[in-house]
Amino acid sequence: MANNKMKQDKPLAQNRKARHDYEIVDTYEAGLVLKGTEIKSIRAGKINIQDGFISIYNGEAWLKNVHISPYDHGNLFNHDPLRDRKLLLHRKETLDIDQATRQKGMTIVPLKVYLVRGRAKILIGVARGKHHYDKRQALKEQQAKRDIDRALKVR
């Protein structure tokens, strides 16, 4: 039971482009404040975090521009798909993130959404933007690693 808190299901949504476009400096796990049928849509995997970002206002973190599709079997009380959602973080974490993003070139991006004990969690990353040449270098390193793994597998 000691590892029960850390047990997480497979990601329901991932932002692979974020790891390509940004160098992730630090990560934090945050809860999501959801309304009505949003959790049912998330469990069905109908969430898109590709264009999402996090802003901090008045000491609170807000998830913006993340699309959660309306629940198929919902009624007229379905939610707005692109509404801003509050993130649940400790005050110290929020202050640390806010202080980190005040540095030039730093931003906060959502990395993945998953369930922990039935509750939706989002992994957010404090990130620094990569230059174009950094991205090319990372692709070359990945390709070299793949070639080495292939060569070792053949032997």
Secondary structure, DSSP 8 states (H G I E B T S, - for coil): -TTTTT-----SEE-HHHHHHEEEEEEEEEEE---TTHHHHHHTT-EE-TT-EEEEETTEEEEES-EE---TT--TT---TT--EEEE--HHHHHHHHHHHTSTTEEEEEEEEEEETTEEEEEEEEEEE--HHHHHHHHHHHHHHHHHHHHHHH-
